[in-house]
């Protein structure tokens, strides 16, 4: 590891910043881990989208449909591809604390920078239960732990967050709570001790410029950007440079893409009662990335839905931008 357990919070402050993404896990048509597809998607995000970091095997990564061995292999692929160029977070979500420990120990052993662990989704319905779960895991690993706070489980209140912050290797929050006030209260409670990422691109410019956030962790950066067109990166850099006019103009230009996202992939992937992972994967295919099938209990898209979604995304110009970038890349390879 690059830091000692007691240094996790300080190390996280130097690493958990900038624009990060969270990729789905790609599977083959015969329902195996698509190692080449997963590797290609991460390389695309590093080399072509210039993203600052990556979180694998989260909710959009279908962690709940994968064996521990598969999850460990995907983490290994991430380390092999990244080669230290960007920091990595591995999702180690598990209801069983011993299994969460096993996943976190593996991530630590192979060189992942941090792990992220979702609040237990059964039985943990009180502050003491949640605290005891995280303490149990944290005591058995040295790697820094980012907490995934969401309304889908027992939400972590500011009071509980302050208590959890006393655990040495708990070092960050991925805030998936939709209401603004709980996030403001969370920042006030622990914002000086650890980084907080609001898991939504839409308020990122406000959170960056007004609320002082430094870290965006969300799947939009690889959906909204293609080689040669990096608006999320661009408005982030402009805001950090103090050019709010440019930042606002670039940020506003993404509204058509946000509208398509809201139609097909709202919230945390629930569209019309379905987990919209297939929609994310199809979006990726339309812009030149590996997508592929989903695993049960997720459902695939109908051909009619695909035609409609493709038309919606084409209307934004993003598909054409991706095709143009692909042709340019192919020409460069032929010239080389």
ABEGO torsion letter per residue (X at the ends): XABBAAAAAAAAAAABBEBBBBBBBBBBAAGBBBAAAAAAAAAAAAAAAGBABBBBGBAAAGAAABBAAAAAAAAAAAAAAAGGABBBBBBABBABAAAAAAAAAAAAAAGBABBBBBBBABGBABAAAAAAAAAAAAAABABBBBBBBBAABBBBBAAAAAAAAABAABABBBBABABAAAAAAAAAAAAAABBBBBBBAAAAAAAAAAAGBABBBBAAAAAABBBGBBAAAAAAAAAAAGBAAAAAAAAAAAAAAAAAAAAABBEAGBBGGBBBAAAAAAAAAAAGBBBEBBBOABBBBBAAAAAAAAAAAAAAGAAAAAAAAAAAAAAAAAAX
